[in-house]
Amino acid sequence: MADEVQTVVDAAVEAVNVANVKTVAEMSAWTTAQSMKDHVAHSKRLDIMAESYLARTLGNADSIDPEQAVATLKLLTGNDQAQALATLGASIANLQQLMKGAQTTPPATAGA
């Protein structure tokens, strides 16, 4: 009788050990599956946010005024049109001075 009880106890302990090992082994798969579901859900939320931002941006594109357009251009490209025009104007003025000097005839005393 004691051997039968010990056999039942051993079988119960073995069953619990097997169940524990299965639970631990399956936990990794469950965690991986849960992480993948979370990742997919996060990706969907990002897609929704990106689409709403794009829709809002496109909706505002037709209502932008020239001042906002120039400010956005400066911000995104670093291209300051006023500075470019000032540089171009200075270059043209310099060329005009050089042309004036080239067109001027030397004074009569220069050759004597």
C-alpha distances in whole Angstrom, upper triangle without the diagonal:
4,5,5,6,9,10,11,12,14,15,17,18,20,21,23,24,26,27,29,30,31,33,35,36,37,39,41,42,42,45,47,47,48,50,52,52,54,56,58,58,60,62,63,64,66,68,69,70,72,73,74,76,78,79,80,82,84,85,86,88,91,92,92,96,98,97,93,94,95,93,90,92,93,89,87,90,92,95,97,100,103,102,103,106,107,107,108,111,112,112,114,117,117,118,120,122,122,124,126,127,127,130,132,135,136,139,142,142,139,141,144
4,5,5,6,9,10,10,12,14,15,16,18,20,21,22,24,25,27,28,30,31,33,34,36,37,40,41,41,43,45,46,46,49,51,51,52,55,56,57,58,61,62,63,65,66,67,69,71,72,73,75,77,78,79,81,82,83,85,87,90,90,91,94,96,95,91,92,94,91,88,90,91,87,85,88,89,93,95,98,101,100,101,104,105,105,106,109,110,110,112,114,114,115,118,119,119,121,124,124,125,127,130,133,133,136,140,140,136,138,141
4,5,5,6,9,10,10,12,14,15,16,18,20,21,22,24,25,26,28,30,31,32,34,36,38,39,40,42,44,44,45,48,49,50,51,53,55,56,57,59,60,62,64,65,66,68,70,71,72,74,75,77,78,80,81,82,84,86,89,89,90,93,95,94,90,91,93,90,87,89,89,86,84,86,88,91,94,97,99,99,99,103,104,103,105,108,108,108,111,113,113,114,117,118,118,120,122,123,123,126,128,131,132,135,138,138,135,137,140
4,5,5,6,9,10,10,12,14,15,16,18,20,21,22,24,25,27,28,30,31,32,34,37,38,38,40,42,43,43,46,48,48,50,52,53,54,56,58,58,60,62,63,64,66,68,69,70,72,74,75,76,78,79,80,82,84,87,87,88,91,93,93,89,89,91,89,86,88,88,85,83,85,87,90,93,96,98,98,98,101,103,102,104,107,107,107,110,112,112,113,116,117,117,119,122,122,122,125,127,130,131,134,138,138,134,136,139
4,5,5,6,9,10,10,12,14,15,16,18,20,21,22,24,25,27,28,30,31,33,35,36,36,38,41,41,42,44,46,46,48,50,51,52,54,56,57,58,60,62,62,64,66,67,68,70,72,73,74,76,78,79,80,82,85,86,86,89,91,91,87,87,89,87,84,86,86,83,81,84,85,89,91,94,96,96,97,100,101,101,102,105,106,106,108,110,110,111,114,116,115,117,120,121,121,123,126,129,130,132,136,136,133,135,138
4,5,5,6,8,10,10,12,14,15,16,18,20,21,22,24,25,27,28,30,31,34,35,35,37,39,40,41,43,45,45,47,49,50,51,53,55,56,57,59,61,62,63,65,66,68,69,71,72,73,75,77,78,79,81,84,85,85,88,90,90,86,86,88,85,82,84,85,81,80,82,84,87,89,92,95,94,95,98,99,99,100,103,104,104,106,109,108,109,112,114,113,115,118,118,119,121,124,127,127,130,134,134,131,132,135
4,5,5,6,8,10,10,12,14,15,16,18,20,21,22,24,26,27,28,30,32,33,34,36,38,38,39,42,43,44,45,48,49,50,52,53,54,56,58,59,60,62,64,65,66,68,70,71,72,74,75,77,78,80,83,84,84,87,89,89,85,85,87,84,81,83,84,80,78,81,83,86,89,91,94,93,94,97,98,98,99,102,103,103,105,108,107,108,111,113,112,114,117,117,118,120,123,126,126,129,133,133,130,131,134
4,5,5,6,9,10,10,12,14,15,16,18,20,21,22,24,25,26,28,31,32,32,34,36,37,37,40,42,42,43,46,47,47,49,51,52,53,56,57,58,60,62,63,64,66,67,69,70,72,73,74,76,78,80,81,82,85,87,87,83,83,85,83,80,81,82,79,77,79,81,84,87,90,92,92,92,95,97,96,98,101,102,101,104,106,106,107,110,111,111,113,116,116,117,119,121,125,125,128,132,132,129,131,134
4,5,5,6,8,10,10,12,14,15,16,18,20,21,22,24,25,27,29,31,31,32,35,36,36,38,40,41,42,44,46,46,48,50,51,52,54,56,57,58,60,62,63,64,66,67,69,70,72,73,75,76,79,80,80,84,86,85,81,81,83,81,78,80,80,77,75,78,79,83,85,88,90,90,90,94,95,94,96,99,100,100,102,104,104,105,108,109,109,111,114,114,115,117,120,123,123,126,130,130,127,129,132
4,5,5,6,8,10,10,12,14,15,16,18,20,21,22,24,25,28,29,30,31,34,34,35,37,39,40,41,43,45,46,47,49,50,52,53,55,56,58,59,61,62,64,65,67,68,70,71,73,74,76,79,79,80,83,85,84,80,81,82,80,77,79,79,76,74,76,78,81,84,87,89,89,89,92,94,93,95,98,98,98,101,103,103,104,107,108,108,110,112,113,113,116,118,121,122,125,128,128,125,127,130
4,5,5,6,9,10,10,12,14,15,16,18,20,21,22,24,26,27,28,30,32,32,33,36,37,38,40,42,43,44,46,47,48,50,52,53,54,56,58,59,60,62,64,65,66,68,69,71,72,74,77,78,78,82,83,83,79,79,81,79,76,77,78,75,73,75,77,80,83,86,88,88,88,91,93,92,94,97,97,97,100,102,102,103,106,107,107,109,111,112,112,115,117,120,121,124,127,127,124,126,129
4,5,5,6,9,10,10,12,14,15,16,18,20,21,22,25,26,26,28,30,31,31,34,36,36,37,40,41,42,43,46,47,48,50,51,52,54,56,57,58,60,62,63,64,66,67,68,70,72,75,75,76,79,81,81,77,77,79,77,74,75,76,73,71,73,75,78,81,84,86,86,86,89,91,90,92,95,96,96,98,100,100,101,104,105,105,107,110,110,111,113,116,119,120,122,126,126,123,125,128
4,5,5,6,9,10,10,12,14,15,16,18,20,21,23,25,25,27,29,30,31,33,35,35,37,39,40,41,43,45,46,47,49,51,52,53,55,56,57,59,61,62,63,65,67,68,69,71,74,75,75,78,80,79,76,76,78,75,72,74,74,71,69,72,73,77,79,82,84,84,85,88,89,88,90,93,94,94,96,98,98,99,102,103,103,105,108,108,109,111,114,117,117,120,124,124,121,123,126
4,5,5,6,9,10,10,12,14,15,16,18,20,22,23,24,26,28,29,30,32,33,34,36,38,39,40,42,43,45,46,48,49,51,52,54,55,57,58,60,61,63,64,66,67,69,70,73,74,74,78,79,79,75,75,77,74,71,73,74,70,68,71,72,76,78,81,84,83,83,87,88,87,89,92,93,92,95,97,97,98,101,102,102,104,107,107,107,110,112,115,116,119,122,123,119,121,124
4,5,5,6,9,10,10,12,14,15,16,18,21,21,22,24,26,26,27,30,31,32,33,36,37,38,40,41,42,44,46,47,48,50,52,53,54,56,58,59,60,62,63,65,66,68,71,72,72,75,77,77,73,73,75,73,70,71,72,69,67,69,71,74,77,80,82,82,82,85,87,86,88,91,91,91,94,96,96,97,100,101,101,103,106,106,107,109,111,114,115,118,122,122,119,121,124
4,5,5,6,9,10,10,12,14,15,16,19,20,20,22,24,25,26,28,30,30,32,34,35,36,38,40,41,42,44,46,47,48,50,51,52,54,56,57,58,60,62,63,64,66,69,70,70,73,75,75,71,71,73,71,68,69,70,66,65,67,69,72,75,78,80,80,80,83,85,84,86,89,89,89,92,94,94,95,98,99,99,101,104,104,105,107,109,113,113,116,120,120,117,119,122
4,5,5,6,9,10,11,12,14,15,18,19,20,21,23,24,25,27,29,30,31,33,35,36,37,39,41,42,43,45,46,48,49,51,52,54,55,57,58,60,61,63,64,66,69,69,70,73,75,74,70,70,72,70,67,68,69,65,64,66,68,71,74,76,79,78,79,82,83,83,84,87,88,88,90,93,92,93,96,98,97,99,102,103,103,105,108,111,112,114,118,118,115,117,120
4,5,5,6,9,10,10,12,14,16,17,18,20,22,23,24,26,27,28,30,32,33,34,36,38,39,40,42,44,45,46,48,49,51,52,54,55,57,58,60,61,63,64,67,68,68,72,73,73,69,69,71,69,66,67,68,64,63,65,67,70,73,75,78,78,78,81,82,82,83,86,87,87,89,92,91,92,95,97,96,98,101,102,102,104,107,110,111,114,117,117,114,116,119
4,5,5,6,9,10,10,12,15,16,16,18,20,20,21,24,25,26,27,30,31,32,33,35,36,38,40,41,42,44,46,47,48,50,52,53,54,56,57,59,60,62,65,66,66,69,71,71,67,67,69,67,64,65,66,63,61,63,65,68,71,74,76,76,76,79,81,80,82,85,85,85,88,90,90,91,94,95,95,97,100,100,101,103,105,109,110,113,116,116,113,115,118
4,5,5,6,8,10,10,13,15,15,16,19,20,20,22,24,25,26,28,30,31,32,34,36,37,38,40,41,43,44,46,47,49,50,52,53,55,56,58,59,61,64,64,65,68,70,69,65,65,67,65,62,64,64,61,59,61,63,66,69,72,74,74,74,77,79,78,80,83,83,83,86,88,88,89,92,93,93,95,98,98,99,101,103,107,107,110,114,114,111,113,116
4,5,5,6,8,10,12,13,14,16,17,19,20,22,23,25,26,28,29,31,32,34,35,36,38,40,41,42,44,46,47,48,50,52,53,54,56,57,59,60,63,64,64,68,69,69,65,65,66,64,61,63,63,60,58,60,62,65,68,71,73,73,73,76,78,77,79,82,82,82,84,87,87,88,90,92,92,93,96,97,97,100,102,105,106,109,112,112,109,111,114
4,5,5,6,8,10,11,12,14,16,16,18,20,21,22,24,26,27,28,30,32,33,34,36,37,39,40,42,43,45,46,48,49,51,52,54,55,57,58,61,62,62,66,68,67,63,63,65,63,60,61,62,59,57,59,61,64,67,70,72,72,72,75,77,76,78,81,81,81,84,86,86,87,90,91,91,93,95,96,96,99,101,104,105,108,112,112,109,110,114
4,5,5,6,9,10,10,12,14,15,16,18,20,20,22,24,25,26,28,30,31,32,34,35,37,38,40,41,43,44,46,47,49,50,52,53,55,56,59,60,60,64,65,65,61,61,63,61,58,59,60,57,55,57,59,62,65,68,70,70,70,73,75,74,76,79,79,79,82,84,84,85,88,89,89,91,94,94,95,97,100,103,104,107,110,110,107,109,112
4,6,5,7,9,10,11,13,15,15,17,19,20,21,23,25,26,27,29,31,32,33,35,36,37,39,41,42,43,45,47,48,49,51,53,54,55,58,59,59,63,64,63,60,60,62,59,56,58,58,55,53,55,57,60,63,66,68,68,68,71,73,72,74,77,77,77,80,82,82,83,86,87,87,89,92,92,93,95,97,100,101,104,108,108,105,107,110
4,5,6,7,9,11,12,13,15,16,18,19,21,22,24,25,27,28,30,31,33,34,36,37,38,40,42,43,44,46,48,49,50,52,53,55,58,59,59,62,64,63,59,59,61,59,56,57,58,54,52,55,56,60,62,65,68,67,67,71,72,72,73,76,77,76,79,81,81,82,85,86,86,88,91,91,91,94,96,99,100,103,107,107,104,106,109
4,5,5,6,9,10,11,12,14,15,17,18,20,21,23,24,26,27,29,30,32,33,35,36,38,39,41,42,44,45,46,48,49,51,52,55,56,57,60,62,61,58,57,59,57,54,55,56,53,51,53,55,58,61,64,66,66,66,69,71,71,72,75,76,76,78,80,80,81,84,86,85,87,90,91,91,93,96,99,100,103,106,107,103,105,108
4,5,5,6,8,10,10,12,14,15,16,18,20,21,22,24,26,27,28,30,31,33,34,36,37,39,40,42,43,44,46,48,49,50,53,54,54,58,60,59,55,55,57,55,52,53,54,51,49,51,53,56,59,62,64,64,64,67,69,68,70,73,74,74,76,78,78,79,82,83,83,85,88,89,89,91,94,97,98,101,104,104,101,103,106
4,5,5,6,9,10,10,12,14,15,16,18,20,21,22,24,26,27,28,30,31,33,34,36,37,39,40,42,43,45,46,48,49,52,53,53,56,58,57,53,53,55,53,50,51,52,48,46,49,51,54,56,59,62,61,62,65,66,66,67,70,71,71,73,76,75,76,79,81,81,82,85,86,86,88,91,94,95,98,101,101,98,100,103
4,5,5,6,9,10,11,12,14,15,16,18,20,21,23,24,26,27,29,30,31,33,35,36,37,39,41,42,43,45,47,48,51,52,52,55,57,57,53,53,55,53,49,51,52,48,46,48,51,54,56,59,62,61,61,65,66,66,67,70,71,71,73,75,75,76,79,81,80,82,85,86,86,88,91,94,95,98,101,102,99,100,104
4,5,5,6,8,10,11,12,14,15,16,18,20,21,23,24,26,27,29,30,32,33,35,36,38,39,40,42,43,45,46,49,50,51,54,56,55,52,52,54,52,48,50,51,48,46,48,50,53,56,59,61,61,61,64,66,66,67,70,71,71,73,75,76,76,79,81,81,82,85,86,86,88,91,94,95,98,102,102,99,101,104
4,5,5,6,9,10,10,12,14,15,16,18,20,21,22,24,26,27,28,30,32,33,34,36,37,39,40,42,43,45,48,48,49,52,54,53,49,49,51,49,46,47,48,45,43,45,47,51,53,56,58,58,58,62,63,63,64,67,68,68,70,73,73,74,76,78,78,80,82,83,83,86,88,91,92,95,99,99,96,98,101
4,5,5,6,9,10,10,12,14,15,16,18,20,21,22,24,26,27,29,30,31,33,35,36,37,39,40,42,43,46,47,47,51,52,52,48,48,50,47,44,46,47,43,41,43,46,49,51,54,57,56,57,60,61,61,62,65,66,66,68,71,71,71,74,76,76,77,80,81,81,83,86,89,90,93,97,97,94,96,99
4,5,5,6,9,10,11,12,14,15,17,18,20,21,23,24,26,27,29,30,31,33,35,36,37,39,41,42,45,46,46,50,52,51,48,47,49,48,44,46,47,44,41,44,46,49,52,54,57,57,57,60,62,62,63,66,67,67,69,71,71,72,75,77,77,78,81,82,82,84,87,90,91,94,98,98,95,97,100
4,5,5,6,9,10,11,12,14,15,17,18,20,21,23,24,26,27,29,30,32,33,35,36,37,39,41,43,44,45,48,50,50,46,46,48,46,43,44,46,42,40,43,45,48,51,53,56,56,56,59,61,61,62,65,66,66,68,70,71,72,74,76,76,77,80,81,81,84,86,89,91,93,97,98,95,97,100
4,5,5,6,9,10,10,12,14,15,16,18,20,21,22,24,26,27,28,30,31,33,34,36,37,39,42,43,43,46,48,47,43,43,45,43,40,42,43,39,37,40,42,45,48,50,53,53,53,56,58,57,59,61,62,62,65,67,67,68,71,72,73,74,77,78,78,80,83,86,87,90,94,94,91,93,96
4,5,5,6,9,10,10,12,14,15,16,18,20,21,22,24,26,27,29,30,31,33,34,36,37,40,41,42,45,47,46,43,42,44,43,39,41,42,39,36,39,41,44,47,49,52,52,52,55,57,57,58,61,62,62,64,66,67,67,70,72,72,73,76,77,77,79,82,85,86,89,93,93,90,92,95
4,5,5,6,9,10,11,12,14,15,17,18,20,21,23,24,26,27,29,30,32,33,35,36,39,40,41,44,46,46,42,42,44,42,39,41,42,39,37,40,42,45,47,50,52,53,53,55,57,57,58,61,62,63,64,67,67,68,71,72,73,74,77,78,78,80,83,86,87,90,94,95,92,94,97
4,6,5,6,9,10,11,12,14,15,16,18,20,21,22,24,26,27,28,30,31,33,34,37,38,39,42,44,43,40,40,42,40,37,39,40,36,35,37,40,42,45,47,50,50,50,53,55,55,56,59,60,60,62,65,65,66,69,70,71,72,75,76,76,78,81,84,85,88,92,92,89,92,95
4,5,5,6,9,10,11,12,14,15,16,18,20,21,22,24,26,27,28,30,31,33,36,37,37,40,42,42,38,38,40,38,34,36,37,34,32,35,37,40,42,45,47,48,48,51,52,52,53,56,57,57,60,62,62,63,66,67,68,69,72,73,73,75,78,81,82,85,89,89,86,88,92
4,5,5,6,9,10,11,12,14,15,16,18,20,21,23,24,26,27,28,30,31,34,35,36,40,41,41,38,37,39,38,34,36,38,34,32,35,37,40,43,45,48,48,48,51,53,53,54,56,58,58,60,62,63,63,66,68,68,69,72,73,73,75,78,81,83,86,89,90,87,89,92
4,5,5,6,9,10,11,12,14,15,17,18,20,21,23,24,26,27,29,30,33,34,35,38,40,40,36,36,39,37,34,36,37,34,32,35,37,40,42,45,47,48,48,51,53,53,54,56,58,58,60,62,63,64,66,68,69,70,72,74,74,76,78,82,83,86,90,90,88,90,93
4,5,5,6,9,10,11,12,14,15,16,18,20,21,22,24,26,27,28,31,32,33,36,38,37,34,34,36,34,31,33,34,31,29,32,34,37,39,42,44,45,45,48,49,50,51,53,55,55,57,59,60,61,63,65,65,67,69,70,71,73,75,79,80,83,86,87,84,87,90
4,5,5,6,9,10,10,12,14,15,16,18,20,21,22,24,26,27,30,31,31,35,36,36,33,32,34,33,29,31,33,29,27,30,33,35,38,40,43,43,43,46,48,48,49,52,53,53,55,57,58,59,61,63,63,65,67,68,69,71,73,77,78,81,84,85,82,84,88
4,5,5,6,9,10,11,12,14,15,16,18,20,21,22,24,26,28,30,30,34,36,36,32,32,35,33,30,32,33,30,28,31,34,36,39,41,43,44,44,47,49,49,50,52,54,54,56,58,59,60,62,64,65,66,68,70,70,72,74,78,79,82,86,87,84,86,89
4,5,5,6,9,10,11,12,14,15,16,18,20,21,23,24,27,28,28,32,34,34,30,30,33,31,28,30,32,29,27,30,32,35,37,39,42,43,43,45,47,48,49,51,53,53,55,57,58,59,61,63,64,65,67,69,69,71,73,77,78,81,85,86,83,85,88
4,5,5,6,9,10,10,12,14,15,16,18,20,21,22,25,26,26,30,32,32,28,28,30,28,25,27,29,25,23,26,29,31,34,36,39,39,39,42,44,44,45,48,49,50,51,54,55,55,58,60,60,61,64,65,66,67,70,73,75,78,81,82,79,81,85
4,5,5,6,9,10,10,12,14,15,16,18,20,21,24,25,26,29,31,31,28,27,30,28,25,27,29,26,24,27,29,32,34,36,39,39,39,42,44,44,45,48,49,49,51,54,55,55,57,59,60,61,63,65,65,67,69,73,75,77,81,82,79,81,85
4,5,5,6,9,10,11,12,14,15,16,18,20,22,24,24,28,30,31,27,27,30,28,25,27,29,26,25,28,31,33,35,36,39,40,40,42,45,45,46,48,50,51,52,54,56,56,58,60,61,62,64,66,66,68,70,74,76,78,82,83,81,83,86
4,5,5,6,9,10,11,12,14,15,16,18,21,22,22,26,28,28,24,24,27,25,22,24,26,23,22,25,28,30,32,34,36,37,38,40,42,42,43,46,47,48,49,52,53,54,56,58,59,60,62,63,64,66,68,72,73,76,80,80,78,80,83
4,6,5,6,9,10,10,12,14,15,16,19,21,21,24,26,26,23,22,25,23,20,22,24,21,19,22,25,27,29,31,34,35,35,37,39,40,41,43,45,45,47,49,50,51,53,55,56,57,59,61,61,63,65,69,70,73,77,78,75,77,81
4,5,5,6,9,10,10,12,14,15,18,19,20,24,26,27,23,22,25,25,21,23,26,23,21,24,27,29,31,32,35,36,36,38,41,41,42,44,46,46,48,50,51,52,54,56,57,57,60,62,62,63,66,69,71,74,78,79,76,78,82
4,5,5,6,8,10,10,12,14,17,17,18,22,25,25,21,22,25,23,20,23,25,23,21,24,27,29,31,32,34,36,36,38,40,41,42,44,46,47,48,50,52,52,54,56,57,58,60,62,62,64,66,70,72,74,78,79,77,79,82
4,5,5,6,9,10,11,12,15,16,16,20,22,22,18,18,21,20,17,19,21,19,17,21,23,25,27,28,31,32,33,34,37,38,38,40,42,43,44,47,48,49,50,53,54,55,57,59,59,60,63,66,68,71,74,76,73,75,79
4,5,5,6,8,10,10,13,15,15,19,21,22,18,17,21,20,16,18,21,19,17,20,23,24,26,27,30,32,31,33,36,37,37,39,41,42,43,45,47,47,49,51,52,53,55,57,57,59,61,65,67,69,73,74,72,74,77
4,5,5,6,9,10,12,13,15,19,21,22,19,18,22,21,18,20,23,21,20,23,26,27,28,29,32,33,33,35,37,39,39,41,43,44,44,47,49,49,50,53,54,55,57,59,59,60,63,66,68,71,75,76,74,76,79
4,6,5,6,9,11,11,12,16,19,19,16,16,20,19,16,19,21,19,18,22,24,25,26,27,30,32,32,33,36,37,37,39,42,42,43,45,47,48,49,52,53,53,55,58,58,59,62,65,67,70,73,75,72,75,78
4,5,5,6,9,10,10,14,16,17,13,13,16,16,13,15,18,16,15,18,21,22,23,24,26,28,28,30,32,33,34,36,38,39,40,42,44,44,46,48,49,50,52,54,55,56,58,62,64,66,70,71,69,71,74
4,5,5,7,10,10,14,16,18,15,14,17,17,14,16,20,18,17,19,22,23,24,25,27,29,29,30,33,34,34,36,39,39,40,42,44,44,46,48,49,50,52,54,55,55,58,62,64,66,70,71,69,71,75
4,6,7,8,10,13,16,18,15,15,18,18,16,18,21,20,19,22,25,25,26,26,28,31,31,32,34,36,36,38,40,41,41,44,46,46,47,50,51,52,53,56,56,57,60,63,65,68,71,73,71,73,76
4,6,5,6,10,13,14,11,11,15,15,13,15,18,17,17,20,22,22,23,23,25,28,28,29,31,33,33,35,37,38,39,41,43,44,45,47,48,49,51,53,54,54,57,60,63,65,69,70,68,70,74
4,6,6,9,11,13,10,9,13,14,11,13,17,16,15,18,20,20,21,21,23,26,26,26,29,31,30,32,35,36,36,38,40,41,42,44,46,46,48,50,51,52,54,58,60,62,66,67,65,68,71
4,6,9,11,14,12,11,15,16,14,16,19,19,18,20,23,22,23,22,24,27,27,27,30,32,31,33,36,36,36,39,41,41,42,45,46,46,48,51,51,52,54,58,60,63,66,68,66,68,71
4,6,10,12,10,10,14,15,14,16,19,19,19,21,23,22,22,22,24,27,27,27,29,32,31,32,35,37,37,38,41,42,42,45,46,47,48,51,51,52,54,58,60,62,66,68,66,68,71
4,7,8,6,7,10,11,10,12,15,15,15,18,19,19,19,18,20,23,23,23,26,28,28,29,32,33,33,35,38,38,39,41,43,43,45,47,48,49,51,55,57,59,63,64,62,65,68
4,6,5,6,9,10,11,12,15,15,16,18,19,18,17,17,18,21,22,21,24,26,26,27,29,31,31,33,35,36,36,39,41,41,42,45,46,46,48,52,54,57,60,62,60,62,66
4,5,5,6,9,10,10,12,14,15,16,17,15,14,13,14,18,18,17,20,22,22,23,26,27,27,29,31,32,33,35,37,37,39,41,42,43,45,48,51,53,56,58,56,59,62
4,5,5,6,9,10,11,12,14,16,16,14,13,12,13,16,17,17,19,21,22,22,25,27,27,28,31,32,33,35,37,37,38,41,42,43,45,48,50,52,56,57,56,58,61
4,6,5,6,8,10,10,12,14,15,14,13,14,15,18,19,19,21,23,24,25,27,29,29,31,33,34,35,37,39,40,41,43,45,45,47,51,53,55,59,60,58,61,64
4,5,5,6,9,10,11,12,13,12,12,12,14,16,17,17,20,22,22,23,26,27,27,29,32,32,33,36,37,38,39,42,43,43,46,49,51,54,57,59,57,59,62
4,5,5,6,9,10,10,11,9,9,8,10,13,13,14,16,18,19,20,22,23,24,26,28,29,30,32,34,35,36,38,39,40,42,46,48,50,54,55,53,56,59
4,5,5,6,9,10,10,10,9,10,11,13,15,16,18,19,21,22,24,25,26,28,30,31,32,34,36,37,38,40,42,43,45,48,50,52,56,57,55,57,61
4,5,5,6,8,9,10,11,12,14,16,16,18,20,21,22,24,26,27,28,30,32,33,34,36,38,39,40,42,43,45,47,50,52,55,58,59,57,59,63
4,5,5,6,7,7,8,9,12,13,13,15,17,18,19,21,23,24,25,27,29,30,31,33,34,35,37,39,40,41,44,47,49,52,55,56,54,56,60
4,6,6,5,5,5,8,10,11,12,14,16,16,18,20,21,22,24,26,27,28,30,32,33,34,36,38,39,40,42,46,47,50,54,54,52,55,58
4,6,6,8,9,12,14,14,15,18,19,20,21,23,25,26,27,29,30,32,34,35,36,38,40,41,42,44,46,49,51,53,57,58,55,58,61
4,6,8,10,13,16,16,16,19,21,21,22,25,26,26,28,30,31,32,34,36,37,38,40,42,43,44,47,50,52,54,58,59,56,59,62
4,5,8,11,14,14,13,16,18,18,19,22,23,23,25,27,28,29,31,33,34,35,37,39,39,41,43,47,48,51,55,56,53,55,58
4,6,9,12,11,11,14,16,16,17,20,21,21,23,25,26,27,29,31,32,33,35,37,38,40,42,45,46,49,53,53,51,53,56
4,6,9,8,8,11,13,13,14,17,18,18,20,22,23,24,26,28,29,30,32,34,35,36,39,42,44,46,50,51,48,51,54
4,6,5,6,9,10,11,12,14,16,17,19,20,22,23,25,26,28,29,31,32,33,35,37,41,42,44,48,49,47,49,52
4,5,5,6,9,10,10,12,14,15,16,18,20,21,22,24,26,27,28,30,31,33,35,38,40,43,46,47,45,48,51
4,5,5,6,9,10,10,12,14,15,16,18,20,21,23,25,26,27,29,30,31,33,37,39,41,44,45,43,46,49
4,5,5,6,9,10,11,12,14,15,17,18,20,21,23,24,26,27,29,30,32,36,37,39,43,44,42,44,47
4,5,5,6,9,10,11,12,14,15,17,18,20,21,23,25,26,27,29,31,34,36,38,42,43,41,43,46
4,5,5,6,9,10,10,12,14,15,16,18,20,21,22,24,26,27,29,32,34,37,40,41,39,42,45
4,5,5,6,9,10,11,12,14,15,17,19,20,21,23,25,26,27,31,33,35,38,39,37,40,43
4,5,5,6,9,10,11,12,14,16,17,19,20,21,23,25,26,30,31,34,37,38,36,38,41
4,5,5,6,9,10,11,12,14,15,17,18,20,21,23,25,28,30,33,36,37,35,37,41
4,5,5,6,9,10,11,12,14,15,17,19,20,21,23,27,28,31,34,35,33,36,39
4,5,5,6,9,10,11,13,14,15,17,19,20,22,25,26,29,32,33,31,34,37
4,5,5,6,9,10,11,12,14,16,17,19,20,24,25,28,32,33,30,32,36
4,5,5,6,9,10,10,12,14,15,16,19,22,24,27,30,32,29,32,35
4,5,5,6,9,10,11,13,14,15,17,21,22,24,28,29,27,30,33
4,5,5,6,9,10,11,13,15,16,19,20,23,27,28,25,28,31
4,5,5,6,9,10,11,12,14,18,20,22,26,27,25,27,30
4,5,5,6,9,10,11,12,16,18,21,24,26,24,26,29
4,5,5,6,9,10,11,15,16,18,22,23,21,24,27
4,5,5,6,9,10,13,15,18,21,22,20,22,25
4,5,5,6,9,12,14,17,20,22,20,22,25
4,5,5,6,10,12,15,18,20,18,20,24
4,6,5,9,10,13,16,17,15,17,21
4,6,8,10,13,16,18,15,17,21
4,6,9,12,15,18,16,17,21
4,6,9,12,14,13,15,18
4,6,9,11,10,12,15
4,7,8,6,9,12
4,5,5,8,10
4,5,7,8
4,6,5
4,6
4
